[in-house]
Structure formats: C-alpha cells, structure tokens
Amino acid sequence: MLAYDVAARMRYLGETLAQASRRALARAEAPGGDGGLIAVDCAGKVAMPFVSEGMYRGCARRGRCTVAIY
C-alpha cells in the first residue's frame, strides 16, 4: 500500500519522489507505525526516508555506493 501511495502522489499530486515518499510514510506513522522504504523513480532518483529509530539502507548509482544506518 505504501508503494501505491507514493506512486499516486507523484502521478496525481505532482510531488517529487522525495516528497511523495516522506508524506506517504508520515501517513503510515500517524497511527503508530514505523519503518521506512527505498524508492526509485523512472529517472533513477532514489529516496530512502524512514520514521523509525534507524534503518539499514543502501544503493548504488553511477558507480557510487551509499550505505547508511541513521
């Protein structure tokens, strides 16, 4: 459901991947949820927001690797 919410926000509200990911995740957090997501759009942009204490995440783009926990 979270992925659908991100896609719908981008398509119907014109939000960027980063905006849509953060806002969709905030809606999941409101009723007490936590977690995060790694999202990639058709242009290769990556968003990795989270609303938990920390989240292991990483990606590789154009030969550059990004890894993070907090």
N, CA, C and O atoms as CSV, one atom per row, in Angstrom:
chain,resi,resn,atom,element,x,y,z
A,1,MET,N,N,0.808,-1.182,0.000
A,1,MET,CA,C,0.000,0.000,0.000
A,1,MET,C,C,0.859,1.256,0.000
A,1,MET,O,O,0.489,2.257,-0.613
A,2,LEU,N,N,1.986,1.215,0.673
A,2,LEU,CA,C,2.869,2.377,0.740
A,2,LEU,C,C,3.414,2.722,-0.648
A,2,LEU,O,O,3.459,3.893,-1.022
A,3,ALA,N,N,3.824,1.717,-1.402
A,3,ALA,CA,C,4.341,1.955,-2.753
A,3,ALA,C,C,3.261,2.567,-3.644
A,3,ALA,O,O,3.539,3.476,-4.427
A,4,TYR,N,N,2.034,2.070,-3.524
A,4,TYR,CA,C,0.936,2.642,-4.296
A,4,TYR,C,C,0.709,4.100,-3.923
A,4,TYR,O,O,0.494,4.938,-4.799
A,5,ASP,N,N,0.756,4.407,-2.641
A,5,ASP,CA,C,0.560,5.781,-2.174
A,5,ASP,C,C,1.635,6.704,-2.750
A,5,ASP,O,O,1.330,7.817,-3.177
A,6,VAL,N,N,2.876,6.254,-2.766
A,6,VAL,CA,C,3.967,7.056,-3.333
A,6,VAL,C,C,3.704,7.309,-4.820
A,6,VAL,O,O,3.798,8.444,-5.286
A,7,ALA,N,N,3.379,6.263,-5.549
A,7,ALA,CA,C,3.125,6.401,-6.992
A,7,ALA,C,C,1.941,7.321,-7.268
A,7,ALA,O,O,2.002,8.149,-8.177
A,8,ALA,N,N,0.864,7.187,-6.495
A,8,ALA,CA,C,-0.321,8.030,-6.689
A,8,ALA,C,C,-0.014,9.491,-6.382
A,8,ALA,O,O,-0.487,10.383,-7.087
A,9,ARG,N,N,0.760,9.744,-5.352
A,9,ARG,CA,C,1.132,11.125,-5.011
A,9,ARG,C,C,1.955,11.758,-6.122
A,9,ARG,O,O,1.782,12.935,-6.438
A,10,MET,N,N,2.841,10.985,-6.708
A,10,MET,CA,C,3.648,11.513,-7.812
A,10,MET,C,C,2.786,11.772,-9.040
A,10,MET,O,O,2.911,12.813,-9.685
A,11,ARG,N,N,1.925,10.837,-9.358
A,11,ARG,CA,C,1.104,10.963,-10.570
A,11,ARG,C,C,0.018,12.017,-10.431
A,11,ARG,O,O,-0.125,12.867,-11.310
A,12,TYR,N,N,-0.740,11.983,-9.364
A,12,TYR,CA,C,-1.925,12.836,-9.256
A,12,TYR,C,C,-1.678,14.170,-8.550
A,12,TYR,O,O,-2.397,15.139,-8.795
A,13,LEU,N,N,-0.668,14.228,-7.677
A,13,LEU,CA,C,-0.391,15.477,-6.973
A,13,LEU,C,C,0.859,16.179,-7.497
A,13,LEU,O,O,1.147,17.311,-7.110
A,14,GLY,N,N,1.603,15.504,-8.382
A,14,GLY,CA,C,2.794,16.108,-8.961
A,14,GLY,C,C,3.962,16.237,-7.988
A,14,GLY,O,O,4.866,17.044,-8.207
A,15,GLU,N,N,3.947,15.445,-6.913
A,15,GLU,CA,C,5.033,15.503,-5.936
A,15,GLU,C,C,6.278,14.812,-6.490
A,15,GLU,O,O,6.182,13.907,-7.319
A,16,THR,N,N,7.442,15.250,-6.024
A,16,THR,CA,C,8.683,14.570,-6.385
A,16,THR,C,C,8.732,13.235,-5.647
A,16,THR,O,O,7.927,12.981,-4.751
A,17,LEU,N,N,9.677,12.390,-6.030
A,17,LEU,CA,C,9.834,11.107,-5.349
A,17,LEU,C,C,10.114,11.311,-3.865
A,17,LEU,O,O,9.535,10.623,-3.024
A,18,ALA,N,N,10.993,12.249,-3.539
A,18,ALA,CA,C,11.340,12.508,-2.137
A,18,ALA,C,C,10.127,12.999,-1.348
A,18,ALA,O,O,9.878,12.533,-0.236
A,19,GLN,N,N,9.374,13.938,-1.921
A,19,GLN,CA,C,8.185,14.463,-1.227
A,19,GLN,C,C,7.153,13.365,-1.025
A,19,GLN,O,O,6.639,13.177,0.078
A,20,ALA,N,N,6.858,12.647,-2.089
A,20,ALA,CA,C,5.834,11.597,-2.032
A,20,ALA,C,C,6.221,10.514,-1.030
A,20,ALA,O,O,5.370,10.027,-0.286
A,21,SER,N,N,7.495,10.135,-1.005
A,21,SER,CA,C,7.948,9.095,-0.084
A,21,SER,C,C,7.811,9.539,1.363
A,21,SER,O,O,7.309,8.791,2.201
A,22,ARG,N,N,8.258,10.762,1.659
A,22,ARG,CA,C,8.165,11.274,3.034
A,22,ARG,C,C,6.711,11.400,3.480
A,22,ARG,O,O,6.370,11.016,4.599
A,23,ARG,N,N,5.866,11.928,2.625
A,23,ARG,CA,C,4.465,12.159,3.006
A,23,ARG,C,C,3.683,10.864,3.136
A,23,ARG,O,O,2.848,10.734,4.032
A,24,ALA,N,N,3.938,9.911,2.263
A,24,ALA,CA,C,3.270,8.612,2.369
A,24,ALA,C,C,3.707,7.907,3.651
A,24,ALA,O,O,2.887,7.292,4.332
A,25,LEU,N,N,4.971,7.994,3.975
A,25,LEU,CA,C,5.491,7.372,5.188
A,25,LEU,C,C,4.940,8.058,6.435
A,25,LEU,O,O,4.684,7.396,7.441
A,26,ALA,N,N,4.756,9.370,6.380
A,26,ALA,CA,C,4.174,10.103,7.510
A,26,ALA,C,C,2.751,9.635,7.780
A,26,ALA,O,O,2.329,9.562,8.934
A,27,ARG,N,N,2.012,9.319,6.728
A,27,ARG,CA,C,0.646,8.805,6.914
A,27,ARG,C,C,0.661,7.449,7.601
A,27,ARG,O,O,-0.223,7.148,8.403
A,28,ALA,N,N,1.655,6.634,7.293
A,28,ALA,CA,C,1.767,5.313,7.929
A,28,ALA,C,C,2.204,5.452,9.381
A,28,ALA,O,O,1.860,4.620,10.220
A,29,GLU,N,N,2.961,6.502,9.675
A,29,GLU,CA,C,3.454,6.729,11.032
A,29,GLU,C,C,2.344,7.229,11.957
A,29,GLU,O,O,2.340,6.907,13.145
A,30,ALA,N,N,1.414,8.002,11.430
A,30,ALA,CA,C,0.365,8.627,12.248
A,30,ALA,C,C,-0.377,7.647,13.157
A,30,ALA,O,O,-0.578,7.965,14.329
A,31,PRO,N,N,-0.794,6.471,12.676
A,31,PRO,CA,C,-1.490,5.549,13.578
A,31,PRO,C,C,-0.564,4.694,14.434
A,31,PRO,O,O,-1.008,3.706,15.019
A,32,GLY,N,N,0.720,5.058,14.519
A,32,GLY,CA,C,1.648,4.323,15.371
A,32,GLY,C,C,2.616,3.425,14.628
A,32,GLY,O,O,3.348,2.661,15.258
A,33,GLY,N,N,2.640,3.495,13.315
A,33,GLY,CA,C,3.551,2.659,12.536
A,33,GLY,C,C,4.962,3.227,12.527
A,33,GLY,O,O,5.174,4.405,12.814
A,34,ASP,N,N,5.916,2.378,12.196
A,34,ASP,CA,C,7.273,2.851,11.987
A,34,ASP,C,C,7.897,2.022,10.883
A,34,ASP,O,O,7.343,1.003,10.471
A,35,GLY,N,N,9.040,2.456,10.410
A,35,GLY,CA,C,9.712,1.751,9.323
A,35,GLY,C,C,10.256,2.726,8.312
A,35,GLY,O,O,10.509,3.889,8.627
A,36,GLY,N,N,10.434,2.254,7.104
A,36,GLY,CA,C,10.961,3.092,6.049
A,36,GLY,C,C,10.824,2.409,4.708
A,36,GLY,O,O,10.257,1.322,4.599
A,37,LEU,N,N,11.358,3.070,3.678
A,37,LEU,CA,C,11.302,2.489,2.352
A,37,LEU,C,C,12.453,2.994,1.506
A,37,LEU,O,O,13.025,4.053,1.766
A,38,ILE,N,N,12.775,2.227,0.507
A,38,ILE,CA,C,13.727,2.642,-0.513
A,38,ILE,C,C,12.931,2.712,-1.798
A,38,ILE,O,O,12.394,1.705,-2.259
A,39,ALA,N,N,12.851,3.902,-2.380
A,39,ALA,CA,C,12.057,4.116,-3.583
A,39,ALA,C,C,12.948,4.617,-4.711
A,39,ALA,O,O,13.868,5.404,-4.484
A,40,VAL,N,N,12.670,4.156,-5.932
A,40,VAL,CA,C,13.419,4.559,-7.120
A,40,VAL,C,C,12.415,4.949,-8.192
A,40,VAL,O,O,11.479,4.198,-8.469
A,41,ASP,N,N,12.602,6.126,-8.803
A,41,ASP,CA,C,11.677,6.532,-9.864
A,41,ASP,C,C,12.243,6.154,-11.234
A,41,ASP,O,O,13.345,5.614,-11.328
A,42,CYS,N,N,11.488,6.438,-12.289
A,42,CYS,CA,C,11.882,6.031,-13.639
A,42,CYS,C,C,13.128,6.771,-14.133
A,42,CYS,O,O,13.756,6.333,-15.097
A,43,ALA,N,N,13.495,7.874,-13.496
A,43,ALA,CA,C,14.701,8.609,-13.873
A,43,ALA,C,C,15.920,8.154,-13.068
A,43,ALA,O,O,17.021,8.669,-13.264
A,44,GLY,N,N,15.726,7.193,-12.166
A,44,GLY,CA,C,16.821,6.682,-11.358
A,44,GLY,C,C,17.069,7.433,-10.067
A,44,GLY,O,O,18.040,7.151,-9.365
A,45,LYS,N,N,16.199,8.397,-9.739
A,45,LYS,CA,C,16.336,9.105,-8.467
A,45,LYS,C,C,15.952,8.157,-7.342
A,45,LYS,O,O,15.045,7.338,-7.492
A,46,VAL,N,N,16.646,8.272,-6.215
A,46,VAL,CA,C,16.425,7.376,-5.081
A,46,VAL,C,C,16.023,8.188,-3.858
A,46,VAL,O,O,16.593,9.246,-3.592
A,47,ALA,N,N,15.037,7.687,-3.115
A,47,ALA,CA,C,14.630,8.266,-1.832
A,47,ALA,C,C,14.649,7.135,-0.813
A,47,ALA,O,O,14.193,6.028,-1.098
A,48,MET,N,N,15.180,7.419,0.386
A,48,MET,CA,C,15.271,6.392,1.424
A,48,MET,C,C,14.824,6.948,2.779
A,48,MET,O,O,15.596,6.925,3.737
A,49,PRO,N,N,13.587,7.448,2.871
A,49,PRO,CA,C,13.135,8.013,4.144
A,49,PRO,C,C,12.773,6.914,5.149
A,49,PRO,O,O,12.463,5.782,4.778
A,50,PHE,N,N,12.824,7.288,6.429
A,50,PHE,CA,C,12.379,6.347,7.465
A,50,PHE,C,C,11.852,7.131,8.657
A,50,PHE,O,O,12.238,8.277,8.884
A,51,VAL,N,N,10.965,6.494,9.414
A,51,VAL,CA,C,10.370,7.109,10.607
A,51,VAL,C,C,10.599,6.232,11.838
A,51,VAL,O,O,9.899,6.363,12.842
A,52,SER,N,N,11.564,5.357,11.752
A,52,SER,CA,C,11.935,4.520,12.886
A,52,SER,C,C,13.221,5.077,13.493
A,52,SER,O,O,13.777,6.056,12.994
A,53,GLU,N,N,13.680,4.463,14.548
A,53,GLU,CA,C,14.892,4.936,15.210
A,53,GLU,C,C,16.106,4.886,14.277
A,53,GLU,O,O,16.990,5.738,14.362
A,54,GLY,N,N,16.145,3.923,13.420
A,54,GLY,CA,C,17.217,3.777,12.442
A,54,GLY,C,C,16.790,2.782,11.384
A,54,GLY,O,O,15.849,2.016,11.592
A,55,MET,N,N,17.475,2.786,10.248
A,55,MET,CA,C,17.140,1.842,9.182
A,55,MET,C,C,18.397,1.584,8.352
A,55,MET,O,O,19.013,2.517,7.836
A,56,TYR,N,N,18.766,0.322,8.230
A,56,TYR,CA,C,19.861,-0.035,7.338
A,56,TYR,C,C,19.362,0.165,5.916
A,56,TYR,O,O,18.287,-0.316,5.557
A,57,ARG,N,N,20.148,0.880,5.100
A,57,ARG,CA,C,19.737,1.119,3.732
A,57,ARG,C,C,20.961,1.397,2.879
A,57,ARG,O,O,22.010,1.804,3.379
A,58,GLY,N,N,20.810,1.173,1.597
A,58,GLY,CA,C,21.912,1.432,0.691
A,58,GLY,C,C,21.461,1.397,-0.749
A,58,GLY,O,O,20.410,0.844,-1.076
A,59,CYS,N,N,22.272,1.997,-1.611
A,59,CYS,CA,C,22.011,1.967,-3.044
A,59,CYS,C,C,23.312,2.222,-3.786
A,59,CYS,O,O,24.273,2.735,-3.213
A,60,ALA,N,N,23.337,1.868,-5.043
A,60,ALA,CA,C,24.485,2.124,-5.913
A,60,ALA,C,C,23.968,2.832,-7.155
A,60,ALA,O,O,23.058,2.349,-7.828
A,61,ARG,N,N,24.564,3.987,-7.451
A,61,ARG,CA,C,24.172,4.768,-8.631
A,61,ARG,C,C,25.417,5.293,-9.320
A,61,ARG,O,O,26.288,5.895,-8.693
A,62,ARG,N,N,25.484,5.058,-10.611
A,62,ARG,CA,C,26.583,5.584,-11.429
A,62,ARG,C,C,27.956,5.311,-10.803
A,62,ARG,O,O,28.821,6.186,-10.776
A,63,GLY,N,N,28.139,4.103,-10.307
A,63,GLY,CA,C,29.409,3.722,-9.711
A,63,GLY,C,C,29.650,4.238,-8.315
A,63,GLY,O,O,30.728,4.025,-7.760
A,64,ARG,N,N,28.680,4.909,-7.731
A,64,ARG,CA,C,28.826,5.443,-6.370
A,64,ARG,C,C,27.886,4.696,-5.425
A,64,ARG,O,O,26.686,4.597,-5.678
A,65,CYS,N,N,28.437,4.182,-4.352
A,65,CYS,CA,C,27.635,3.441,-3.370
A,65,CYS,C,C,27.330,4.332,-2.169
A,65,CYS,O,O,28.171,5.113,-1.725
A,66,THR,N,N,26.105,4.197,-1.656
A,66,THR,CA,C,25.677,4.913,-0.456
A,66,THR,C,C,25.131,3.885,0.518
A,66,THR,O,O,24.252,3.100,0.166
A,67,VAL,N,N,25.642,3.884,1.734
A,67,VAL,CA,C,25.174,2.992,2.793
A,67,VAL,C,C,24.973,3.826,4.043
A,67,VAL,O,O,25.807,4.673,4.361
A,68,ALA,N,N,23.877,3.599,4.756
A,68,ALA,CA,C,23.604,4.369,5.963
A,68,ALA,C,C,22.787,3.529,6.955
A,68,ALA,O,O,22.131,2.556,6.581
A,69,ILE,N,N,22.847,3.925,8.195
A,69,ILE,CA,C,22.039,3.291,9.242
A,69,ILE,C,C,21.093,4.320,9.847
A,69,ILE,O,O,19.906,4.038,10.005
A,70,TYR,N,N,21.590,5.507,10.188
A,70,TYR,CA,C,20.770,6.544,10.815
A,70,TYR,C,C,20.558,7.688,9.868
A,70,TYR,O,O,19.889,8.662,10.216
